[in-house]
Amino acid sequence: ATNDISIERETDQAVRLSVTLDGVSMPVYSGDGLLIGTPAGSTGYTLAAGGTPIDHRASCFILTPNNPQHSAQFANIIIPLVLARETKVEIKVREARKRPVRVSIDGRGRRSVKAVRAYLDPHEKATLLWLPNWNYFRQVSTKIFGLKKRR
């Protein structure tokens, strides 16, 4: 994915996802879904779901819960997690028949997915082209915080 991977419910039922980070189990996630955002994708859908913008030069990605359920019955992932590029993320769908899941990678979707593995491939390289005088922090200040350019 260049921007993000969206793991979301297909029906009215909340999804239940088992999340493992580098082999360590996290709380079972329950809610509308999870987003895995790259720095390039962190200022779009991930930001709208409560994630944080990540400098495009950072070597990391972000796991953001999308409308997590708050429940006294079980722990849940309720805050975004910024992960090192080496982190291996495994997500397994619990109760897949009752709670089907759709996965979209940069807008291209697949239905009835049972599991997702995500990681940054150290061998993949991408070249991004920027307009002359483009500045990440200027973009953040104007597009996200709504500050106008000073003359």
N, C-alpha and C positions, 0 to 999 in steps of 0.2 A: 504494500500500500504506500502511496505517496503521501496521502493525507490521513486517512483513518480507516479503521475497521469497526463497523457497528454490529453488535450482537443484540438483537431486539426480539421482543415477543411478536408472534404472528396472530395471537388471539387476545381476548379480553383478560385472560389469566396472566398473572405475573410470571416471569421466568424464574427458574431456580437454577443457579449455575454453581458448579464446584470449580473453584479457582485455585490453581497451584502456581506459585512463583518460585522458580529454581528448585522444584521438588517439595516446597513447603506449602501445606494446605492453608488457605485463608478461610475466613468464615464463608458459609454458603451464601451466595448473593441472591437476593430476591428483589425484584422490581421490574422496571420496563426494559432494562438491558444494560450492557456495558459498552464503553467505547475505548478503543485503543488508538491513541492519536500520536502521530509523529510531530516533531517540532513544526513542520510545514502545515500540518492539519490542526494544530492546537488553537488557532485563532478562529476556527469555524465552528463546526458542530460540537466539538469537544468543549470549547468555551461556553457555548449556549447551554450545555448540560452541567455546567458548574466547574469545569476544569480551568486550568490557568494557562495563559500564553507561555510558550517556551521559546526562548531565543533560537532562531533558525540554525545557529552554529552549534548548539548543544548536542551532545552525543547521548541522547536519551529518548524515552517516549513516555506517554502518560496513560494510565488506566483510570477511566472516569466512570463512576456509576451514573446511570441515567434514571432519575426518579426512584431511588432506592426506597424500599419499605422500611419504616422504623417500627420495630416490634420488640416487645419485652420477651417474646418466646425464644428468639434466637439472635445471635450476633449477625451483623450484616456489614458489608463494605459500604460505607456511607460517605467517604471522602476520596478525592482523587489521589492516586499514588504515582509519583514520578519515579520511573525505573531506569536503571543503567542500561545501556545498549546491549549488554551481554545477557540480561535477564531473559529467561525462557518462561513464557506464559502459556499455561495449558488451562483451557476452559472446557468443562464437560457439562452437557445439558442433563439436568435431573428431570425425571418424569417427562421425557421427550414427547411421548404420545399425547399426554394431557396438556402439556405446555410447550407447543412447538416453537422453534426459534428460527429466525431469518438472520442471515449474515450478509452484510454488504461491505465490499472492499472498494473504497473510492466510488461508491454509488452503484456498483455492480453486485446484484444480490443473488442469493441462493436460499431456498426454503428447506425446512425440515433438517437442519444441520444438527448433528449430534455432538460434535467436538470442534474446537479451534485450537491451533497451536500458533503462537506468534513470537517472533524474535527478530532482531535486526541482523541481517546477514552481513558479516564482516567483509565478505568478498564482493558484495554488491556496491557499486559506486554510481552515484547519480550526479550529473552536472546541472546545477540550477543557474539560469541566466537572470540577471537583474538589470533593470533599467539604470542608465547613468544617474547618479545622485540619489539612488534609492537607499533608504535607511530604515532598518527594522524598527528602531525605537521611535522614529518619526511616524511610521505607520501605526504603531501601537498607540501613540499619544493622540493621533487624529481619528483613527478608525474605531478604537476601542474606548478610549477615554473622552472622545469628542472635543479635544482641544483644537483650536484653530491655529494656523500658522501665524506667528507674529511677524510684522513687517519691520 
